[in-house]
Amino acid sequence: MLDFFIFILLPVLSAAFCYFVKDLKTQYSISLIVALLHLGLSLLVFLGLYNTDLPTFFSSDSLSKLFLLILSNVYFWIVLVSFSYLKRPIIPKAEEAKKYYFLLLNFYLASNSAAILSNHFGMYWVAAEATTLSVSPLIYFYRNEEALEAMWKYLFLVSVGIAFAFIGILLLTLSAKGTPLEGEQLFYTAFIKNASQLNPIWLKASFIFIFVGLSTKIGIAPMHSGDVDATSNAPSPIAALMSGSLRLTALIGVLRIYQIIRPTSSAEFARTILIIGGLLSLFFVFVYMFKVKNFKRMLAYSSVEHLGLITLGLGIGGLAFVGALYHAIFNSITKIVLFLMAGNIRHNYDTREVLKVRSVLNFMPKTGWLFMIAFLAISGIPPLGLFFSEIKIFEGILFSDKPYILALVMFFLLFIFINMGKAIFNMLYKNGDGEQQSYKSEKFEFSHFIAIALLILLTCIAVFSPNILYENIINIAKDFGIIL
């Protein structure tokens, strides 16, 4: 039960502590200790050095171990940088939000851990709704009209999506009518074992509702607008948290129903839905990037792009499935660096408009160079991580039964890279009107240290490709009936 305590109960207790103790530094210290314990145990579980003993409704398998480690890693770095971020001067209206920042972060960790480790559709649904409630107030951190609108839009669309997912779960129970599962609990493992006996019509309907509903949290087009608005208006650490981990918590719900449908006659139907969702996401990003105005919104759309690519790889299967799981890891790390550096630029220039940001490499050379490297990383430039995962996805598509999709994907990605690069390089290099070339010494901040550490971590994982990581991903593929 130690694992249940550290993964779920301890963050809840830490959240309660942060409610009663108002000192920000104390809240930070307690939250950081919880994050370290969570990360340490997640790593031990992933490495197979600790066997979980979770109560009813919770369990761990290869998929949950991987996603839990991703969540824990992203959360640790975000908590680590948060105190230095909160020390920055902000508008008076936002000062009140600081009191609840770490409380909500701890609640976020508990709810996401519960969702990832759940072994029951009902428990997952409750935990997924809790993740929405934990992150929504953080979107409204700056207390302005735009943030308020983004928060309510996110709450409304995601709540509708969660309602869709609930209908999908009800339809799944209908698919079990006349089978040994009728009237039984909604445990994933039981449905996977009896998948061949489920009614295919209700199973297909269930998959559609769960996929469409959770797409509002994953950011899959055309259900992505609420998530994009929320990510672009949230504080940079929270935007990184949402892009790096919250989307994957929603994705695991889709993967659970996909794991059930994989060995049935409806598998091809589900594959098609995933592929269409992935391609639609790439198309929407392709269109948006032709006219980029807001650089944080641009990064939010970049998350839509990469979750679309992950969804596409999962739908294609084979080597693309493996590449998609690697991509989830690399994307989560890279997005932290991108959003943290974007936050530095936003703070220094007091704007999110691309046209109002000029000569970043002159005025903020440390931030500028790290922002550029992170852009190259997210674009799949070697030896940074996403290059290797994208190659696997592309190779998987090429040797699949739908190789023609690769041409469409490459076309979308080429223009996304060109237009995103144009916006970023204008921010970094283009001089403002009448501006003189003068380099300034930017103070080395804690966010720069974290960005460098994460880029090194990203490169090391990609280049050395630890065997334990490869074996875990192969085990996930086997659980889905994918033999390489």
C-alpha positions as CSV (number, residue, x, y, z in Angstrom):
1,M,0.0,0.0,0.0
2,L,3.0,2.3,0.1
3,D,2.7,2.9,-3.6
4,F,-1.0,3.9,-3.3
5,F,0.0,6.3,-0.4
6,I,2.8,8.0,-2.4
7,F,1.0,8.1,-5.7
8,I,-2.4,9.3,-4.6
9,L,-2.9,9.8,-0.9
10,L,0.3,11.8,-0.2
11,P,-0.5,14.5,-2.9
12,V,-4.0,14.8,-1.5
13,L,-2.5,15.3,2.0
14,S,0.0,17.8,0.6
15,A,-2.9,19.7,-1.1
16,A,-4.7,19.9,2.3
17,F,-1.4,21.1,3.9
18,C,-1.1,23.9,1.3
19,Y,-4.6,25.0,2.0
20,F,-3.9,25.6,5.7
21,V,-0.3,26.8,5.5
22,K,-0.2,30.0,3.4
23,D,3.6,30.5,3.3
24,L,4.6,30.1,-0.3
25,K,8.1,28.8,0.4
26,T,6.8,26.1,2.8
27,Q,4.2,25.0,0.2
28,Y,6.9,24.8,-2.4
29,S,9.2,22.7,-0.1
30,I,6.4,20.2,0.7
31,S,5.3,20.0,-2.9
32,L,8.9,19.4,-4.1
33,I,9.4,16.6,-1.6
34,V,6.1,15.0,-2.8
35,A,7.2,15.3,-6.4
36,L,10.6,13.7,-5.6
37,L,9.0,10.8,-3.8
38,H,6.5,10.3,-6.6
39,L,9.3,10.4,-9.3
40,G,11.5,8.1,-7.3
41,L,8.8,5.4,-6.8
42,S,7.6,5.8,-10.4
43,L,11.1,5.1,-11.6
44,L,11.5,2.1,-9.3
45,V,8.2,0.7,-10.5
46,F,9.2,1.3,-14.1
47,L,12.6,-0.4,-13.6
48,G,10.9,-3.4,-12.0
49,L,12.6,-2.8,-8.7
50,Y,9.4,-2.4,-6.8
51,N,6.2,-4.4,-7.3
52,T,3.0,-2.5,-6.9
53,D,0.3,-3.6,-4.4
54,L,-2.6,-1.3,-5.3
55,P,-6.1,-1.6,-3.9
56,T,-9.2,-2.6,-5.9
57,F,-9.9,-0.4,-8.9
58,F,-6.2,0.3,-9.4
59,S,-3.4,-1.7,-11.0
60,S,-0.2,-1.3,-13.0
61,D,0.8,-2.7,-16.3
62,S,3.4,-1.7,-18.9
63,L,1.3,1.1,-20.3
64,S,0.4,2.6,-16.9
65,K,4.1,2.4,-15.8
66,L,5.3,4.3,-18.8
67,F,2.6,7.0,-18.6
68,L,3.0,7.3,-14.8
69,L,6.8,7.9,-15.3
70,I,6.1,10.6,-17.9
71,L,3.6,12.3,-15.6
72,S,6.0,12.1,-12.7
73,N,8.9,13.5,-14.7
74,V,7.0,16.4,-16.1
75,Y,5.4,17.2,-12.8
76,F,8.8,17.2,-10.9
77,W,10.4,19.7,-13.3
78,I,7.3,22.0,-13.2
79,V,7.3,22.0,-9.4
80,L,11.0,22.6,-9.4
81,V,10.7,25.8,-11.5
82,S,7.5,27.0,-10.1
83,F,8.8,28.9,-7.1
84,S,11.2,31.0,-9.2
85,Y,8.3,31.6,-11.6
86,L,6.0,32.8,-8.8
87,K,8.6,35.2,-7.5
88,R,8.3,37.3,-10.7
89,P,6.3,40.5,-10.4
90,I,2.8,40.1,-11.7
91,I,-0.3,42.2,-11.8
92,P,-2.0,42.7,-8.3
93,K,-5.1,40.7,-9.3
94,A,-3.0,37.6,-9.9
95,E,-1.4,37.7,-6.4
96,E,-4.4,35.9,-4.9
97,A,-3.8,33.0,-7.4
98,K,-0.4,32.2,-5.8
99,K,-2.0,31.1,-2.6
100,Y,-3.7,28.1,-4.4
101,Y,-1.1,27.3,-6.9
102,F,0.7,24.5,-5.1
103,L,-2.6,23.2,-3.6
104,L,-4.0,22.7,-7.1
105,L,-0.7,21.2,-8.4
106,N,-0.9,18.5,-5.7
107,F,-4.5,17.8,-6.5
108,Y,-3.5,17.6,-10.2
109,L,-0.8,15.0,-9.4
110,A,-3.2,12.9,-7.3
111,S,-6.0,12.9,-9.9
112,N,-3.7,12.2,-12.9
113,S,-2.0,9.4,-11.0
114,A,-5.4,7.9,-10.1
115,A,-6.5,8.1,-13.8
116,I,-3.4,6.4,-15.1
117,L,-3.4,3.7,-12.5
118,S,-7.1,3.0,-12.6
119,N,-8.2,-0.5,-13.7
120,H,-11.8,0.4,-13.9
121,F,-13.7,2.6,-16.4
122,G,-15.8,4.2,-13.6
123,M,-12.7,5.1,-11.6
124,Y,-11.0,6.4,-14.6
125,W,-14.0,8.6,-15.5
126,V,-14.1,10.1,-12.0
127,A,-10.3,10.7,-11.9
128,A,-10.4,12.2,-15.5
129,E,-13.0,14.7,-14.4
130,A,-10.9,15.5,-11.3
131,T,-8.0,16.4,-13.5
132,T,-10.2,19.0,-15.3
133,L,-11.2,20.5,-12.0
134,S,-7.6,20.7,-10.7
135,V,-6.2,22.5,-13.8
136,S,-9.0,24.8,-14.7
137,P,-8.4,27.4,-11.9
138,L,-4.7,27.5,-12.9
139,I,-5.7,28.5,-16.4
140,Y,-7.3,31.6,-14.8
141,F,-4.1,32.4,-12.9
142,Y,-3.7,35.9,-14.4
143,R,-7.3,36.9,-13.6
144,N,-7.9,38.7,-16.9
145,E,-10.9,38.5,-19.2
146,E,-9.0,36.4,-21.8
147,A,-8.0,33.8,-19.2
148,L,-11.5,33.7,-17.7
149,E,-13.0,33.0,-21.1
150,A,-10.3,30.3,-21.8
151,M,-11.1,28.7,-18.4
152,W,-14.8,28.5,-18.9
153,K,-14.5,27.4,-22.5
154,Y,-12.1,24.6,-21.4
155,L,-14.5,23.6,-18.5
156,F,-17.5,23.6,-20.8
157,L,-16.0,21.7,-23.8
158,V,-14.1,19.2,-21.6
159,S,-17.2,18.6,-19.4
160,V,-19.2,17.9,-22.5
161,G,-16.4,15.6,-23.7
162,I,-16.4,13.8,-20.4
163,A,-20.2,13.4,-20.7
164,F,-19.6,11.8,-24.1
165,A,-17.0,9.5,-22.6
166,F,-19.6,8.5,-19.9
167,I,-22.1,7.6,-22.6
168,G,-19.3,5.5,-24.3
169,I,-18.8,3.6,-21.0
170,L,-22.6,3.0,-20.8
171,L,-22.5,1.7,-24.4
172,L,-19.6,-0.6,-23.4
173,T,-21.8,-2.2,-20.8
174,L,-24.5,-2.8,-23.5
175,S,-21.9,-4.5,-25.6
176,A,-21.5,-7.0,-22.7
177,K,-25.1,-8.0,-22.7
178,G,-25.5,-11.8,-22.9
179,T,-21.8,-12.4,-22.0
180,P,-20.2,-13.4,-18.7
181,L,-19.5,-9.7,-18.2
182,E,-23.2,-8.7,-18.0
183,G,-23.9,-7.1,-14.6
184,E,-20.2,-7.3,-13.6
185,Q,-17.8,-4.5,-12.7
186,L,-16.2,-2.4,-15.5
187,F,-12.6,-3.7,-15.1
188,Y,-10.3,-3.3,-18.1
189,T,-8.7,-6.7,-17.7
190,A,-12.1,-8.5,-17.7
191,F,-13.2,-6.8,-20.9
192,I,-9.9,-7.5,-22.6
193,K,-10.2,-11.2,-21.8
194,N,-13.8,-11.4,-23.0
195,A,-13.4,-9.0,-25.9
196,S,-14.4,-11.5,-28.6
197,Q,-17.8,-12.0,-27.0
198,L,-18.8,-8.3,-27.0
199,N,-21.5,-7.0,-29.3
200,P,-19.5,-5.3,-32.2
201,I,-22.2,-2.6,-32.9
202,W,-22.2,-1.4,-29.3
203,L,-18.5,-1.8,-29.1
204,K,-18.0,0.5,-32.1
205,A,-20.4,3.1,-30.7
206,S,-18.6,3.0,-27.4
207,F,-15.2,3.6,-29.0
208,I,-16.6,6.6,-31.0
209,F,-18.1,8.2,-27.9
210,I,-15.0,7.7,-25.7
211,F,-12.6,8.8,-28.5
212,V,-14.6,11.9,-29.4
213,G,-15.2,12.8,-25.7
214,L,-11.6,12.4,-24.6
215,S,-10.3,14.2,-27.7
216,T,-11.4,17.5,-26.0
217,K,-8.6,16.8,-23.4
218,I,-6.1,15.2,-25.7
219,G,-6.4,18.1,-28.2
220,I,-7.3,16.0,-31.2
221,A,-9.0,18.0,-34.0
222,P,-11.8,19.0,-34.5
223,M,-12.3,18.9,-30.7
224,H,-9.1,20.8,-29.9
225,S,-10.2,24.5,-29.6
226,G,-10.9,24.5,-25.8
227,D,-7.6,22.9,-25.0
228,V,-5.7,25.3,-27.3
229,D,-7.2,28.3,-25.7
230,A,-6.5,27.0,-22.2
231,T,-2.9,26.1,-23.0
232,S,-2.2,29.5,-24.7
233,N,-3.6,31.5,-21.8
234,A,-2.3,29.5,-18.8
235,P,1.0,30.4,-17.1
236,S,3.9,28.8,-18.9
237,P,4.6,26.0,-16.3
238,I,0.9,25.0,-16.4
239,A,0.9,25.1,-20.2
240,A,3.9,22.8,-20.2
241,L,2.2,20.5,-17.6
242,M,-0.9,20.3,-19.7
243,S,1.0,19.6,-23.0
244,G,3.4,17.2,-21.4
245,S,1.2,15.1,-19.2
246,L,-2.5,16.0,-19.0
247,R,-3.1,15.1,-22.7
248,L,-1.5,11.7,-22.1
249,T,-3.8,11.0,-19.2
250,A,-6.7,11.5,-21.5
251,L,-5.0,9.4,-24.2
252,I,-4.6,6.4,-21.9
253,G,-8.4,6.3,-21.7
254,V,-8.6,5.9,-25.5
255,L,-5.9,3.3,-25.4
256,R,-7.8,1.2,-22.9
257,I,-10.9,1.0,-25.1
258,Y,-8.6,0.4,-28.1
259,Q,-6.9,-2.4,-26.3
260,I,-10.3,-4.1,-25.8
261,I,-11.4,-3.6,-29.5
262,R,-8.0,-4.7,-31.0
263,P,-8.6,-8.5,-31.0
264,T,-12.2,-8.1,-32.3
265,S,-13.6,-7.8,-35.8
266,S,-14.1,-4.1,-35.1
267,A,-10.3,-3.4,-34.9
268,E,-10.1,-2.0,-38.4
269,F,-12.9,0.4,-37.7
270,A,-11.1,1.7,-34.6
271,R,-7.8,2.0,-36.5
272,T,-9.5,4.1,-39.1
273,I,-11.0,6.5,-36.5
274,L,-7.6,7.0,-34.9
275,I,-5.9,7.6,-38.3
276,I,-8.6,10.1,-39.3
277,G,-8.2,11.9,-36.0
278,G,-4.4,12.1,-36.4
279,L,-4.6,13.4,-39.9
280,L,-7.3,16.0,-39.1
281,S,-5.1,17.3,-36.3
282,L,-2.1,17.7,-38.6
283,F,-4.4,19.4,-41.2
284,F,-5.7,21.9,-38.7
285,V,-2.2,22.8,-37.5
286,F,-1.1,23.0,-41.1
287,V,-3.8,25.6,-41.8
288,Y,-3.2,27.6,-38.6
289,M,0.6,27.9,-39.1
290,F,0.1,30.0,-42.3
291,K,-0.9,32.9,-40.1
292,V,0.7,32.8,-36.7
293,K,-0.1,35.8,-34.5
294,N,0.3,34.5,-30.9
295,F,3.5,32.5,-30.1
296,K,2.0,30.7,-27.1
297,R,-1.0,29.7,-29.2
298,M,1.5,28.5,-31.8
299,L,3.0,26.2,-29.2
300,A,-0.4,25.0,-28.2
301,Y,-1.1,24.1,-31.8
302,S,2.3,22.3,-31.9
303,S,1.0,20.1,-29.1
304,V,-2.1,19.4,-31.3
305,E,0.3,18.4,-34.1
306,H,2.3,16.0,-32.0
307,L,-0.6,14.4,-30.2
308,G,-2.1,14.0,-33.7
309,L,1.1,12.3,-34.9
310,I,1.1,10.0,-31.8
311,T,-2.6,9.1,-32.4
312,L,-1.8,8.4,-36.1
313,G,1.1,6.1,-35.1
314,L,-1.1,4.2,-32.7
315,G,-3.7,3.8,-35.4
316,I,-1.2,2.6,-38.0
317,G,0.3,0.0,-35.6
318,G,3.5,-2.0,-36.0
319,L,6.7,0.0,-35.8
320,A,4.6,3.3,-35.9
321,F,2.9,2.2,-32.7
322,V,6.3,1.9,-31.0
323,G,7.4,5.2,-32.5
324,A,4.3,6.9,-31.1
325,L,5.1,5.8,-27.6
326,Y,8.7,7.1,-27.9
327,H,7.2,10.3,-29.3
328,A,5.0,10.7,-26.2
329,I,8.1,10.6,-24.0
330,F,10.2,13.0,-26.2
331,N,7.4,15.4,-26.8
332,S,6.6,15.7,-23.0
333,I,10.2,16.8,-22.3
334,T,10.6,19.1,-25.2
335,K,7.4,20.9,-24.5
336,I,8.6,21.9,-21.0
337,V,11.6,23.7,-22.5
338,L,9.5,25.4,-25.2
339,F,6.9,26.7,-22.8
340,L,9.4,27.8,-20.1
341,M,11.4,29.8,-22.6
342,A,8.2,31.2,-24.2
343,G,7.3,32.3,-20.6
344,N,10.6,34.2,-20.3
345,I,9.9,36.0,-23.6
346,R,6.3,36.7,-22.6
347,H,7.5,38.2,-19.2
348,N,10.3,40.3,-20.8
349,Y,8.3,41.7,-23.7
350,D,4.9,41.7,-21.9
351,T,3.2,40.4,-25.0
352,R,2.3,37.1,-26.7
353,E,2.1,38.7,-30.2
354,V,4.7,37.4,-32.6
355,L,5.0,40.8,-34.4
356,K,5.8,42.6,-31.2
357,V,8.7,40.4,-30.2
358,R,11.9,41.2,-32.0
359,S,15.7,40.6,-31.5
360,V,15.3,38.0,-28.7
361,L,18.9,36.9,-29.4
362,N,20.0,40.4,-28.8
363,F,18.1,41.2,-25.6
364,M,17.7,37.7,-24.2
365,P,20.5,35.6,-25.7
366,K,20.3,32.7,-23.2
367,T,16.5,32.3,-23.5
368,G,16.7,32.9,-27.3
369,W,19.3,30.1,-27.9
370,L,17.4,27.6,-25.7
371,F,14.1,28.5,-27.4
372,M,15.8,27.9,-30.8
373,I,17.2,24.6,-29.8
374,A,13.8,23.5,-28.4
375,F,12.2,24.5,-31.7
376,L,14.7,22.4,-33.6
377,A,14.0,19.5,-31.1
378,I,10.3,19.7,-31.6
379,S,10.8,19.8,-35.4
380,G,12.7,16.5,-35.3
381,I,16.2,17.7,-35.9
382,P,18.9,15.0,-35.0
383,P,20.3,14.1,-32.5
384,L,17.4,15.4,-30.4
385,G,14.8,12.9,-29.4
386,L,11.8,13.5,-31.7
387,F,14.0,12.8,-34.8
388,F,14.2,9.1,-33.7
389,S,10.6,8.7,-32.8
390,E,9.4,10.4,-36.0
391,I,11.6,8.1,-38.1
392,K,10.0,5.1,-36.5
393,I,6.5,6.5,-37.1
394,F,7.4,7.3,-40.8
395,E,8.9,3.9,-41.3
396,G,5.9,2.2,-39.7
397,I,3.6,4.1,-42.1
398,L,5.7,3.3,-45.1
399,F,5.6,-0.4,-44.5
400,S,2.0,-0.5,-43.3
401,D,-1.1,-1.3,-45.4
402,K,-1.6,2.4,-45.9
403,P,1.8,3.8,-47.2
404,Y,0.2,6.6,-49.1
405,I,-0.6,8.4,-45.8
406,L,3.1,9.1,-45.4
407,A,3.1,11.5,-48.4
408,L,0.2,13.5,-46.8
409,V,1.9,13.5,-43.4
410,M,5.2,14.7,-44.8
411,F,3.4,17.5,-46.8
412,F,1.7,18.8,-43.6
413,L,4.8,18.6,-41.5
414,L,7.0,20.4,-44.1
415,F,4.7,23.4,-44.1
416,I,4.2,23.4,-40.4
417,F,8.0,23.4,-39.9
418,I,8.5,26.2,-42.5
419,N,5.7,28.5,-41.1
420,M,6.5,27.8,-37.4
421,G,10.2,28.4,-38.1
422,K,9.4,31.7,-39.9
423,A,7.6,33.0,-36.9
424,I,10.2,31.9,-34.4
425,F,13.2,33.1,-36.4
426,N,11.6,36.5,-36.9
427,M,11.2,36.7,-33.1
428,L,14.8,35.7,-32.6
429,Y,16.6,37.6,-35.3
430,K,14.5,40.4,-36.9
431,N,15.3,43.9,-35.6
432,G,12.6,46.3,-34.6
433,D,12.2,49.6,-36.4
434,G,15.2,51.9,-35.7
435,E,16.8,49.3,-33.3
436,Q,20.5,49.2,-33.0
437,Q,22.5,46.0,-32.8
438,S,23.5,45.7,-29.2
439,Y,23.9,42.5,-27.3
440,K,22.9,42.6,-23.6
441,S,23.9,40.2,-20.8
442,E,20.9,38.3,-19.7
443,K,20.9,37.0,-16.2
444,F,21.2,33.2,-16.0
445,E,17.9,32.1,-14.4
446,F,16.8,28.8,-12.9
447,S,14.6,28.2,-15.9
448,H,17.7,28.2,-18.1
449,F,19.3,25.6,-15.9
450,I,16.2,23.4,-16.1
451,A,16.0,23.8,-19.9
452,I,19.6,22.8,-20.3
453,A,19.2,19.8,-18.0
454,L,16.1,18.7,-19.9
455,L,17.7,19.0,-23.3
456,I,20.6,16.9,-22.1
457,L,18.1,14.3,-20.7
458,L,16.2,14.3,-24.0
459,T,19.4,13.7,-26.1
460,C,20.7,11.0,-23.7
461,I,17.4,9.0,-23.8
462,A,17.3,9.3,-27.6
463,V,20.9,8.4,-28.3
464,F,21.5,5.7,-25.7
465,S,17.9,4.3,-25.9
466,P,17.9,2.4,-22.5
467,N,17.0,-1.3,-22.9
468,I,14.5,-1.1,-20.1
469,L,12.6,1.6,-22.0
470,Y,12.6,-0.4,-25.2
471,E,11.5,-3.6,-23.4
472,N,8.6,-1.8,-21.7
473,I,7.4,-0.3,-25.0
474,I,7.7,-3.7,-26.7
475,N,5.6,-5.2,-23.8
476,I,3.0,-2.5,-24.4
477,A,2.9,-3.4,-28.1
478,K,2.5,-7.1,-27.2
479,D,-0.4,-6.2,-24.9
480,F,-2.1,-4.7,-27.9
481,G,-1.5,-7.7,-30.0
482,I,1.3,-6.1,-32.1
483,I,4.2,-8.3,-33.0
484,L,7.2,-6.6,-34.6
